[in-house]
Amino acid sequence: PAAEPVNEWVERKGRDTSFTHTVQQSVLYDSILERHERDFGDLGNNVEEIQRQRRLARWKETYTPLSFKVMSVKHPLRRRMIAFMEWKWFDRFILITIAANCAFMASDDPENQDPNNSHAVLLSNMTLVFQVVFTLELVTKMIAMGLIIGESTYLRDGWNCLDCFIVITGLLEYLPASGTDGSSAILRTFRLLRPLRALRAVGRFKDLRMLVELLISCIPMLANVFGLISFIFFVFGILGVQLWQGYLRGRCYSIEDGLIDYEIRDEVCSTDGMGFHVCREGFECLRNYHNPFFDVVTFDDIGGAMIIIFQVMIQQQWSDIMYVVWDAYSFWTWPYFIFLNMVGPMFAIQLFLVVVANRYSSAKQAQVEAENAAVSLYEVKVGIVTANLPRGKGAANVDPYVKLQVDDKKKVTRTLKNTSVPEWNEYYVFPVSSTSTRCKIDMYNWQRTGPHEPLGSLTVAVGTLDSYEDGSDKWYEMQLPDGSAVDGLIHVRCQWRRSDADEWSPLPEVGDEDMPEEEDAEDEDKTFAGHIKALFKDLAESNALSMLVIFVILLNMLAMA
């Protein structure tokens, strides 16, 4: 049958037309043709029927089989919804609508309280139009993609969940109000969510989505930075309270009548004479007045001190605070403020930027690797030959099998019954984008009921980028999930080749005599000194001692605060 060009098919889908995506779609296109010829036979020159069958085959690959458990991809309503959603002007029209909605929201005048004003009427009508458009988009996508049951359904995507929430809250604005203050407050709350409609545009741009998801994924990594900065706040807050508690309340009072010197009542004085501001003759500095700047700048408690530290670290009028401390205490308090200035903009902010930059580079690298993985340029062959199971397992109760995973592809060997030296001699081929990849191998003891018992696991490098290097044929040690070593070995062979090559990389000549010899375990020291040594060793390796020390330090800091 006449074949539609691949580039037109990809363009009709309205998706990415990069090289990687084109190769992906061409492979999917060819597989659809093969399945079509197998399932429907040759339809001759009936181009419309061929295109319809291709469309249905592609939809079966892309969308969940049943939408709302009743509509398949052949259902007339769902078929029209999918075709409408894949129309290239569908997303473009929604983006234009979102931009127009944002423009109308920005033109709203809060001083105009007349609901019959022409501008207010236009805004109300256009808001209703926008809400109808967004609701139709929601219904279209739900019918086309399915609601939540199955893969690639509408609510399986976080951005679609955000769109659904925004549309539903917009619909709640049009619920009939009873006229009470409570219902009016609820409606005002829903109207406050209108600016969230602008976020719907983010989910339609690939790079913007990646940046938002990047910032969200950085939150756990930034927890350590927040913890460090909070520790600095707490330590320097305690230091400020211990040094300058009450000092900023000092003012000059007359010795004769006890009245404050009103000419300089806003200037802090030094009670011990070490500061810059010393009261004139006939006056004495007493700590009876409030703190400067309307009692905001204070070191009388840990909370006020931490606010000052934050203000100094963001460099907002920090020099005025330092001058006040100079007047009240001493000039040699400048290292305190200079160090906070260095920690704030020069250290803390740089830490945040480093975390975000590293996460961004990792995300971009993962994106490139995912795109490269779509095109399988190489093949690796992993062979599970035999194994020497742990000595604690008897030959009568071990039914071993092996799971292999290379990237996102998994294979499972057959289960061997009642053996302690299993011999599989099974080989599996994995298509990969690069031979510099790794294979995860897990061995289990098959159980009739309950979870299967892990016997050991390991991760090995498969293949090589050097075309002159041979494959690998080695015995490997295994580990349990808790990291403890397993008294057993597994024999693994790995080879690689290019996808367009016929020959695999050669294996080195390795025999059973190259299997590592088992070392006899040394007798444990059973003396009293040996037990004491083992006890202290376990205590040093555990987290209990570290947690106890940290707990004591925190209690000490709380006591000082």
Backbone torsions as a table, in degrees:
resi	resn	phi	psi	omega
1	PRO	NA	156.1	179.9
2	ALA	-65.6	129.4	-176.2
3	ALA	-98.9	135.6	175.4
4	GLU	-74.5	135.4	-179.8
5	PRO	-58.0	143.9	-176.6
6	VAL	-63.4	-41.8	-177.5
7	ASN	-64.3	-36.2	176.7
8	GLU	-68.6	-36.2	179.5
9	TRP	-65.0	-43.3	178.0
10	VAL	-66.4	-40.5	179.5
11	GLU	-65.6	-37.5	178.9
12	ARG	-64.4	-31.1	178.4
13	LYS	-70.1	-18.8	179.2
14	GLY	71.3	28.9	-177.7
15	ARG	-114.0	-169.1	-177.7
16	ASP	-62.8	138.6	178.5
17	THR	-115.7	27.4	176.7
18	SER	-68.8	169.6	-176.8
19	PHE	-60.5	-45.7	-178.0
20	THR	-62.4	-45.8	-178.5
21	HIS	-68.0	-34.8	178.7
22	THR	-63.3	-42.0	178.0
23	VAL	-63.7	-42.5	178.0
24	GLN	-58.1	-48.7	-176.4
25	GLN	-69.2	-32.7	177.9
26	SER	-67.2	-38.5	176.2
27	VAL	-64.2	-44.5	177.4
28	LEU	-62.8	-38.7	179.5
29	TYR	-61.8	-45.4	179.6
30	ASP	-64.7	-42.0	179.8
31	SER	-64.7	-33.8	176.7
32	ILE	-64.7	-42.2	178.3
33	LEU	-61.4	-42.5	180.0
34	GLU	-63.1	-46.3	179.2
35	ARG	-65.2	-35.3	179.0
36	HIS	-62.8	-46.8	179.6
37	GLU	-64.2	-34.1	179.3
38	ARG	-71.8	-38.7	-174.6
39	ASP	-87.7	-35.1	-172.9
40	PHE	-114.8	-12.7	-179.1
41	GLY	78.9	-170.7	-178.6
42	ASP	-83.9	121.3	-179.6
43	LEU	-94.8	9.8	177.3
44	GLY	69.1	-133.7	-176.6
45	ASN	-101.9	17.1	178.5
46	ASN	-76.4	86.2	-172.5
47	VAL	-64.9	-41.3	-178.1
48	GLU	-63.8	-42.3	178.8
49	GLU	-67.1	-38.4	177.8
50	ILE	-61.6	-46.4	-179.8
51	GLN	-64.5	-38.3	178.8
52	ARG	-64.6	-42.8	179.1
53	GLN	-67.7	-37.0	176.1
54	ARG	-62.7	-42.8	-179.8
55	ARG	-62.0	-45.3	179.1
56	LEU	-63.7	-39.9	178.9
57	ALA	-64.9	-38.7	178.7
58	ARG	-68.7	-39.1	179.3
59	TRP	-65.5	-35.6	177.1
60	LYS	-64.4	-31.9	178.0
61	GLU	-75.6	-30.9	-170.6
62	THR	-94.2	-41.3	-171.2
63	TYR	-108.0	163.1	178.8
64	THR	-65.9	147.2	-175.2
65	PRO	-58.6	-41.3	-177.4
66	LEU	-125.9	133.9	174.6
67	SER	-101.5	125.4	-175.5
68	PHE	56.9	25.5	176.8
69	LYS	63.0	14.2	-179.1
70	VAL	-132.2	-29.1	-172.5
71	MET	-109.0	116.3	173.2
72	SER	-84.3	177.9	-179.9
73	VAL	-69.4	-13.1	177.6
74	LYS	-89.6	-7.3	179.9
75	HIS	-65.3	134.4	-175.6
76	PRO	-57.3	-43.8	-179.0
77	LEU	-64.9	-47.9	-178.8
78	ARG	-66.1	-36.1	179.8
79	ARG	-62.3	-39.8	179.0
80	ARG	-71.3	-36.7	177.9
81	MET	-65.3	-39.9	178.5
82	ILE	-66.1	-45.1	179.3
83	ALA	-61.9	-39.0	179.0
84	PHE	-68.1	-39.7	-179.8
85	MET	-68.6	-33.6	-179.8
86	GLU	-84.1	-5.4	175.4
87	TRP	-62.5	133.3	-172.3
88	LYS	-64.3	-24.3	-179.5
89	TRP	-87.4	-2.7	179.6
90	PHE	-66.6	-56.0	179.4
91	ASP	-65.3	-35.6	179.9
92	ARG	-64.6	-42.0	178.9
93	PHE	-65.2	-39.3	178.7
94	ILE	-64.9	-40.1	177.9
95	LEU	-63.7	-41.8	177.5
96	ILE	-62.7	-40.0	178.8
97	THR	-64.5	-41.9	178.4
98	ILE	-63.1	-43.0	179.1
99	ALA	-63.7	-42.0	178.1
100	ALA	-65.0	-38.5	178.1
101	ASN	-62.4	-43.5	178.1
102	CYS	-63.0	-39.1	179.6
103	ALA	-65.1	-41.4	179.1
104	PHE	-67.8	-38.5	177.4
105	MET	-64.5	-36.2	179.2
106	ALA	-70.3	-25.4	-178.8
107	SER	-85.8	-0.4	-179.3
108	ASP	-67.8	133.5	-179.1
109	ASP	-103.1	111.6	-178.3
110	PRO	-69.2	-20.7	-179.7
111	GLU	-79.6	-15.8	179.3
112	ASN	-86.0	102.0	-177.3
113	GLN	-99.1	2.1	-179.0
114	ASP	-84.9	112.3	-177.9
115	PRO	-71.0	-15.8	-179.8
116	ASN	-92.8	2.5	177.0
117	ASN	-64.5	145.9	-176.3
118	SER	-60.8	-39.4	179.7
119	HIS	-67.2	-40.8	179.2
120	ALA	-66.6	-38.8	178.2
121	VAL	-65.1	-42.2	178.2
122	LEU	-61.6	-43.9	178.6
123	LEU	-62.1	-42.0	-179.6
124	SER	-64.0	-43.9	-180.0
125	ASN	-66.6	-42.3	-179.4
126	MET	-68.5	-34.4	176.0
127	THR	-62.1	-39.4	176.9
128	LEU	-65.5	-40.2	178.2
129	VAL	-62.9	-45.1	179.4
130	PHE	-61.5	-41.0	-179.1
131	GLN	-65.3	-37.9	177.7
132	VAL	-65.2	-41.7	178.8
133	VAL	-62.8	-45.7	-179.3
134	PHE	-66.1	-35.5	178.4
135	THR	-67.4	-42.1	177.0
136	LEU	-62.8	-37.9	176.5
137	GLU	-63.2	-43.0	179.4
138	LEU	-60.4	-47.3	-178.8
139	VAL	-65.1	-41.0	179.6
140	THR	-60.2	-47.6	-177.9
141	LYS	-68.9	-37.0	178.9
142	MET	-64.5	-41.1	178.6
143	ILE	-69.1	-41.0	-176.7
144	ALA	-71.2	-43.5	-173.4
145	MET	-95.6	-17.8	-170.8
146	GLY	90.5	159.7	-174.1
147	LEU	-80.9	-70.1	-175.5
148	ILE	-144.4	-21.1	-176.8
149	ILE	-84.0	121.0	-179.7
150	GLY	107.6	167.0	179.6
151	GLU	-79.9	151.9	176.9
152	SER	60.9	25.8	175.3
153	THR	-83.0	172.8	-169.2
154	TYR	-63.1	-50.7	-174.5
155	LEU	-82.8	3.8	174.3
156	ARG	-79.7	-10.5	178.8
157	ASP	-104.4	131.1	-176.9
158	GLY	-63.4	-36.6	179.4
159	TRP	-67.8	-36.0	175.5
160	ASN	-65.6	-35.8	176.0
161	CYS	-62.6	-39.5	176.8
162	LEU	-63.9	-43.9	177.8
163	ASP	-60.0	-43.7	-179.7
164	CYS	-62.3	-43.0	179.0
165	PHE	-61.9	-43.5	-178.5
166	ILE	-65.7	-42.7	-179.2
167	VAL	-65.7	-43.1	-178.4
168	ILE	-65.8	-42.4	177.0
169	THR	-65.0	-31.6	175.0
170	GLY	-67.2	-36.4	177.9
171	LEU	-68.3	-30.9	-179.0
172	LEU	-65.8	-20.8	178.1
173	GLU	-64.8	-25.3	-175.0
174	TYR	-95.2	10.1	174.1
175	LEU	-69.0	144.2	179.8
176	PRO	-65.3	129.6	-179.2
177	ALA	-93.4	145.7	-179.2
178	SER	-84.4	-8.7	179.4
179	GLY	92.3	-5.9	179.1
180	THR	-78.4	164.0	-180.0
181	ASP	-65.9	-34.2	-179.4
182	GLY	-64.1	-45.3	179.6
183	SER	-66.7	-36.7	177.6
184	SER	-63.7	-40.1	178.7
185	ALA	-65.0	-37.2	178.4
186	ILE	-65.5	-43.1	178.3
187	LEU	-63.3	-39.5	177.4
188	ARG	-63.6	-35.5	177.9
189	THR	-64.2	-41.4	177.9
190	PHE	-66.3	-35.5	178.7
191	ARG	-67.8	-28.2	176.7
192	LEU	-64.7	-21.2	180.0
193	LEU	-85.0	-0.4	179.5
194	ARG	-59.8	-40.0	179.1
195	PRO	-59.6	-17.8	177.5
196	LEU	-65.1	-16.4	179.6
197	ARG	-62.9	-27.9	177.9
198	ALA	-65.1	-26.7	179.2
199	LEU	-69.0	-17.7	179.9
200	ARG	-65.4	-25.3	179.0
201	ALA	-72.3	-24.8	-178.4
202	VAL	-64.2	-40.7	-176.6
203	GLY	-68.1	-8.8	-177.7
204	ARG	-100.3	0.3	176.4
205	PHE	-119.0	124.4	-172.7
206	LYS	-60.9	-45.6	-176.9
207	ASP	-69.1	-39.0	178.0
208	LEU	-65.1	-40.0	177.5
209	ARG	-60.7	-42.2	-178.6
210	MET	-64.6	-39.4	-179.5
211	LEU	-67.0	-42.6	179.3
212	VAL	-65.4	-45.2	177.6
213	GLU	-63.8	-31.9	177.1
214	LEU	-64.7	-46.1	-180.0
215	LEU	-63.2	-38.9	178.8
216	ILE	-66.6	-40.7	-179.6
217	SER	-70.2	-18.2	179.0
218	CYS	-78.6	-15.0	-175.3
219	ILE	-59.4	-47.0	177.6
220	PRO	-62.7	-35.5	179.9
221	MET	-70.4	-31.0	179.9
222	LEU	-78.8	-7.9	179.5
223	ALA	-61.7	-39.3	178.2
224	ASN	-65.2	-38.2	178.2
225	VAL	-66.6	-43.2	176.2
226	PHE	-59.7	-40.6	178.8
227	GLY	-62.6	-41.9	178.7
228	LEU	-64.7	-45.4	-179.8
229	ILE	-64.9	-39.9	177.6
230	SER	-63.5	-37.2	177.1
231	PHE	-63.7	-41.4	178.0
232	ILE	-64.6	-42.2	176.6
233	PHE	-56.8	-46.2	-175.0
234	PHE	-67.7	-44.5	-178.2
235	VAL	-64.6	-47.8	-178.7
236	PHE	-71.9	-28.2	173.8
237	GLY	-64.8	-42.6	176.9
238	ILE	-62.5	-42.5	179.5
239	LEU	-62.0	-42.5	179.5
240	GLY	-65.3	-39.7	178.7
241	VAL	-65.3	-42.3	-179.0
242	GLN	-65.6	-32.3	-175.7
243	LEU	-88.6	-42.0	-166.2
244	TRP	-124.6	24.0	178.1
245	GLN	-65.1	119.7	179.1
246	GLY	84.6	-12.2	-175.8
247	TYR	-67.1	-32.0	-175.6
248	LEU	-79.5	0.3	175.8
249	ARG	-90.8	-2.1	-175.7
250	GLY	-69.3	129.5	174.5
251	ARG	-138.8	159.4	-178.2
252	CYS	-84.9	124.2	179.2
253	TYR	-118.5	144.7	-179.7
254	SER	-70.5	136.7	179.7
255	ILE	-72.3	-30.1	-175.8
256	GLU	-76.2	-55.2	-174.0
257	ASP	-108.9	-6.0	178.0
258	GLY	75.1	13.0	179.1
259	LEU	-88.8	152.2	-179.7
260	ILE	-74.7	149.1	176.6
261	ASP	-76.5	100.5	-173.0
262	TYR	-68.2	-21.2	179.8
263	GLU	-66.9	-32.4	-177.6
264	ILE	-127.8	34.8	-175.7
265	ARG	-69.4	-17.8	179.1
266	ASP	-91.9	0.0	-179.2
267	GLU	-102.8	131.4	-179.5
268	VAL	-78.9	139.0	179.6
269	CYS	-112.7	167.2	-178.5
270	SER	-98.1	123.2	-178.1
271	THR	-79.1	-25.9	-179.0
272	ASP	-106.8	3.2	176.4
273	GLY	81.0	3.9	-179.3
274	MET	-89.0	-16.9	179.2
275	GLY	-81.9	177.3	-178.5
276	PHE	-73.4	-33.3	-174.6
277	HIS	-100.1	110.2	178.1
278	VAL	-113.9	136.7	-177.5
279	CYS	-64.3	147.4	179.2
280	ARG	-72.9	175.5	-176.5
281	GLU	-66.4	135.3	-178.4
282	GLY	94.9	-1.9	179.6
283	PHE	-128.1	152.9	179.2
284	GLU	-131.7	141.3	-178.0
285	CYS	-83.0	119.3	178.4
286	LEU	-124.8	147.1	-178.4
287	ARG	-93.2	65.4	-177.7
288	ASN	-116.9	-2.8	-175.0
289	TYR	-101.1	172.1	178.4
290	HIS	-80.0	169.0	-179.2
291	ASN	-73.2	159.4	-177.5
292	PRO	-64.4	164.8	177.0
293	PHE	54.0	54.2	176.0
294	PHE	59.4	40.0	175.4
295	ASP	66.1	23.3	179.6
296	VAL	-90.6	-43.3	179.6
297	VAL	-82.6	105.1	-175.9
298	THR	-149.7	145.2	171.2
299	PHE	-114.2	22.9	-178.0
300	ASP	-75.9	-21.4	179.1
301	ASP	-145.0	167.1	-174.6
302	ILE	-68.1	-33.2	179.7
303	GLY	-64.3	-49.1	177.4
304	GLY	-62.5	-38.0	179.0
305	ALA	-64.1	-40.2	-179.9
306	MET	-68.8	-32.5	174.8
307	ILE	-64.3	-42.5	177.1
308	ILE	-62.3	-41.9	179.9
309	ILE	-62.4	-41.1	178.0
310	PHE	-63.4	-41.7	179.7
311	GLN	-64.7	-38.2	178.7
312	VAL	-68.7	-40.3	-176.6
313	MET	-69.8	-28.6	176.2
314	ILE	-92.9	4.3	172.1
315	GLN	61.0	43.8	177.0
316	GLN	-106.7	100.4	179.2
317	GLN	53.5	36.3	-179.4
318	TRP	-70.0	-28.5	-178.2
319	SER	-66.9	-34.0	177.8
320	ASP	-63.0	-39.5	178.4
321	ILE	-65.6	-40.2	179.8
322	MET	-64.6	-39.4	179.1
323	TYR	-65.3	-37.1	177.5
324	VAL	-63.0	-42.0	178.2
325	VAL	-67.0	-36.3	175.5
326	TRP	-59.3	-44.5	-179.3
327	ASP	-63.6	-36.3	-173.4
328	ALA	-89.0	-29.7	-170.8
329	TYR	-122.4	-74.0	-177.1
330	SER	-168.3	156.4	175.9
331	PHE	-66.5	-26.7	-173.2
332	TRP	-81.9	21.7	170.6
333	THR	-90.8	-1.9	-176.8
334	TRP	-61.4	-32.5	178.4
335	PRO	-60.3	-31.2	178.7
336	TYR	-60.1	-47.9	-176.7
337	PHE	-76.6	-36.9	179.2
338	ILE	-64.9	-40.1	179.9
339	PHE	-65.3	-41.1	177.3
340	LEU	-63.4	-35.8	175.6
341	ASN	-64.5	-36.2	178.6
342	MET	-72.7	-39.0	-178.8
343	VAL	-69.2	-38.3	-176.2
344	GLY	-68.0	-82.9	-174.3
345	PRO	-71.7	-23.9	-175.1
346	MET	-95.0	-16.7	-175.5
347	PHE	-123.1	-56.1	-175.4
348	ALA	-64.7	-48.0	-179.5
349	ILE	-63.7	-37.9	178.2
350	GLN	-64.7	-35.6	176.8
351	LEU	-62.7	-43.0	177.9
352	PHE	-61.4	-43.9	-178.7
353	LEU	-66.0	-37.7	179.2
354	VAL	-64.0	-43.8	179.6
355	VAL	-62.0	-45.9	-179.5
356	VAL	-65.8	-41.6	-179.5
357	ALA	-64.6	-42.8	178.4
358	ASN	-64.0	-41.2	178.7
359	ARG	-65.3	-37.5	179.7
360	TYR	-65.8	-44.3	178.6
361	SER	-63.6	-38.4	177.9
362	SER	-65.6	-40.8	179.6
363	ALA	-65.8	-41.3	178.2
364	LYS	-65.3	-40.1	178.1
365	GLN	-64.4	-41.1	177.6
366	ALA	-64.7	-36.5	178.4
367	GLN	-66.1	-42.5	178.5
368	VAL	-65.2	-41.4	178.9
369	GLU	-64.4	-37.5	178.2
370	ALA	-65.7	-38.7	177.3
371	GLU	-67.8	-39.3	178.5
372	ASN	-69.4	-32.6	-179.4
373	ALA	-67.2	-19.7	178.6
374	ALA	-67.4	-23.3	178.4
375	VAL	-110.1	110.3	-176.8
376	SER	-83.1	102.7	-179.3
377	LEU	-90.3	-17.3	-175.9
378	TYR	-133.3	169.2	172.8
379	GLU	-136.1	138.1	175.7
380	VAL	-119.6	141.2	178.9
381	LYS	-116.3	119.0	-178.7
382	VAL	-111.1	124.9	-179.9
383	GLY	-115.7	128.7	174.3
384	ILE	-99.0	109.3	-172.8
385	VAL	-89.3	-67.4	-178.1
386	THR	-154.0	179.6	-178.9
387	ALA	-154.5	157.2	174.2
388	ASN	-117.1	101.5	-171.4
389	LEU	-71.2	162.2	178.8
390	PRO	-55.2	144.5	-175.9
391	ARG	-65.9	-21.4	-179.1
392	GLY	-75.4	-8.0	-178.2
393	LYS	-98.0	128.0	178.5
394	GLY	-80.9	157.3	-176.7
395	ALA	-69.6	-17.6	-173.4
396	ALA	-91.9	-10.8	-174.4
397	ASN	-127.7	21.9	179.5
398	VAL	-117.5	120.5	175.3
399	ASP	-120.2	81.8	-170.1
400	PRO	-82.0	149.3	168.2
401	TYR	-147.9	164.8	-172.4
402	VAL	-127.3	137.2	172.0
403	LYS	-107.1	133.9	178.6
404	LEU	-119.3	141.6	177.7
405	GLN	-141.0	122.7	174.2
406	VAL	-121.5	116.1	-172.9
407	ASP	58.2	-121.3	179.1
408	ASP	-104.1	13.3	-178.1
409	LYS	-103.5	136.2	-174.6
410	LYS	-127.4	147.1	175.4
411	LYS	-138.1	155.9	179.7
412	VAL	-134.8	132.3	177.4
413	THR	-79.3	173.0	175.6
414	ARG	-76.1	157.4	-179.6
415	THR	-91.4	125.8	178.0
416	LEU	-96.8	137.8	-173.5
417	LYS	-97.4	135.6	168.8
418	ASN	50.3	68.5	178.9
419	THR	-152.2	151.1	173.6
420	SER	-111.8	-10.0	176.0
421	VAL	-128.3	76.3	-176.4
422	PRO	-72.3	146.1	175.9
423	GLU	-127.7	108.4	-179.8
424	TRP	-92.6	-53.4	-174.8
425	ASN	54.5	47.0	179.8
426	GLU	-113.8	139.3	-176.2
427	TYR	-125.2	139.5	-177.3
428	TYR	-131.7	138.7	-178.3
429	VAL	-106.3	131.2	179.7
430	PHE	-121.7	124.8	172.0
431	PRO	-77.7	129.8	-177.8
432	VAL	-135.7	160.8	178.2
433	SER	-82.8	-21.9	-179.9
434	SER	-150.4	145.9	179.1
435	THR	-80.3	-6.4	176.3
436	SER	-85.0	63.0	-179.1
437	THR	-128.5	177.8	-174.5
438	ARG	-130.5	154.4	180.0
439	CYS	-118.9	128.5	177.1
440	LYS	-95.9	126.7	-176.3
441	ILE	-120.1	124.9	178.4
442	ASP	-126.1	129.9	178.0
443	MET	-108.8	135.8	-177.7
444	TYR	-129.1	155.8	171.0
445	ASN	-101.4	115.7	-174.8
446	TRP	-64.8	133.9	178.6
447	GLN	-120.2	139.4	-179.7
448	ARG	-67.9	-37.2	178.6
449	THR	-130.4	149.1	178.5
450	GLY	80.3	178.7	-179.9
451	PRO	-68.2	148.2	179.1
452	HIS	-73.4	143.3	-173.9
453	GLU	-81.5	123.4	177.8
454	PRO	-71.7	131.7	177.4
455	LEU	-101.7	-18.4	-179.8
456	GLY	159.0	158.9	179.0
457	SER	-149.2	160.2	177.1
458	LEU	-161.6	165.5	175.9
459	THR	-128.1	125.1	-176.5
460	VAL	-122.8	150.2	174.2
461	ALA	-78.9	132.7	-179.4
462	VAL	-116.7	128.5	178.0
463	GLY	78.3	-175.9	-179.2
464	THR	-160.6	153.8	175.7
465	LEU	-82.7	-11.2	179.1
466	ASP	-86.3	113.6	-175.6
467	SER	-70.4	-13.3	-179.2
468	TYR	-95.2	-0.9	-177.2
469	GLU	-96.4	142.8	-178.4
470	ASP	-75.4	173.1	171.7
471	GLY	-73.6	-165.7	-177.7
472	SER	-125.7	145.8	178.5
473	ASP	-145.7	91.9	-169.0
474	LYS	-137.9	161.0	167.2
475	TRP	-95.1	135.1	-177.9
476	TYR	-123.0	146.3	172.2
477	GLU	-83.2	151.2	-178.3
478	MET	-116.0	163.7	178.1
479	GLN	-133.8	154.3	174.5
480	LEU	-83.6	166.5	-179.5
481	PRO	-58.0	-27.7	179.1
482	ASP	-82.2	2.5	177.9
483	GLY	93.4	-6.9	180.0
484	SER	-75.3	147.7	-177.9
485	ALA	-73.0	150.9	179.4
486	VAL	-109.3	135.0	178.5
487	ASP	-81.7	66.0	-179.2
488	GLY	-165.8	157.0	-177.1
489	LEU	-129.9	157.5	178.2
490	ILE	-133.8	140.7	-177.0
491	HIS	-100.5	117.2	-175.3
492	VAL	-126.1	136.4	174.5
493	ARG	-118.0	138.3	-178.5
494	CYS	-133.5	134.5	174.8
495	GLN	-138.0	162.6	179.9
496	TRP	-146.4	162.0	175.2
497	ARG	-162.4	163.7	172.9
498	ARG	-75.9	154.9	-176.4
499	SER	-63.1	-29.3	-179.2
500	ASP	-92.7	6.3	-179.4
501	ALA	-97.9	159.4	179.6
502	ASP	-102.5	-29.2	-174.4
503	GLU	-100.1	139.8	173.5
504	TRP	-83.5	157.4	175.4
505	SER	-62.3	140.1	-175.2
506	PRO	-69.1	152.2	176.7
507	LEU	-93.2	143.2	174.2
508	PRO	-70.3	158.1	178.8
509	GLU	-80.9	102.5	-178.1
510	VAL	-128.4	130.1	179.1
511	GLY	-114.0	179.8	179.9
512	ASP	-66.3	-20.3	-179.6
513	GLU	-69.6	-15.2	177.7
514	ASP	-84.5	-1.8	177.1
515	MET	-65.2	129.9	-177.6
516	PRO	-59.9	138.8	179.2
517	GLU	-77.6	143.4	179.5
518	GLU	-81.1	131.2	179.5
519	GLU	-90.1	139.6	177.6
520	ASP	-71.2	135.2	179.5
521	ALA	-72.1	137.8	179.1
522	GLU	-75.5	150.1	177.9
523	ASP	-68.1	137.4	179.8
524	GLU	-74.7	149.1	179.7
525	ASP	-75.1	114.6	-176.5
526	LYS	-98.0	6.8	-179.0
527	THR	-76.4	169.0	178.9
528	PHE	-63.6	-41.6	178.1
529	ALA	-63.3	-35.7	178.6
530	GLY	-66.3	-39.6	177.5
531	HIS	-65.3	-41.9	178.9
532	ILE	-63.1	-42.6	179.7
533	LYS	-62.9	-42.3	179.5
534	ALA	-65.8	-37.2	178.7
535	LEU	-62.6	-47.3	179.5
536	PHE	-67.0	-33.6	178.3
537	LYS	-65.9	-43.7	178.0
538	ASP	-65.0	-37.6	179.0
539	LEU	-66.4	-38.4	179.7
540	ALA	-70.0	-33.8	-178.6
541	GLU	-82.2	-17.0	-179.0
542	SER	-84.6	168.2	179.1
543	ASN	-89.7	-5.2	-174.7
544	ALA	-64.4	-42.8	-178.4
545	LEU	-65.3	-43.4	179.5
546	SER	-63.8	-42.5	179.5
547	MET	-64.4	-36.9	178.0
548	LEU	-64.6	-43.3	179.1
549	VAL	-63.8	-43.7	179.0
550	ILE	-63.0	-39.7	179.1
551	PHE	-63.2	-42.5	179.0
552	VAL	-64.9	-40.1	179.1
553	ILE	-63.4	-43.2	178.8
554	LEU	-63.8	-40.4	176.8
555	LEU	-62.4	-38.7	178.7
556	ASN	-64.8	-42.3	179.3
557	MET	-66.0	-40.2	177.3
558	LEU	-63.4	-38.4	178.4
559	ALA	-65.0	-39.6	178.4
560	MET	-69.2	-33.9	179.9
561	ALA	-71.9	NA	NA
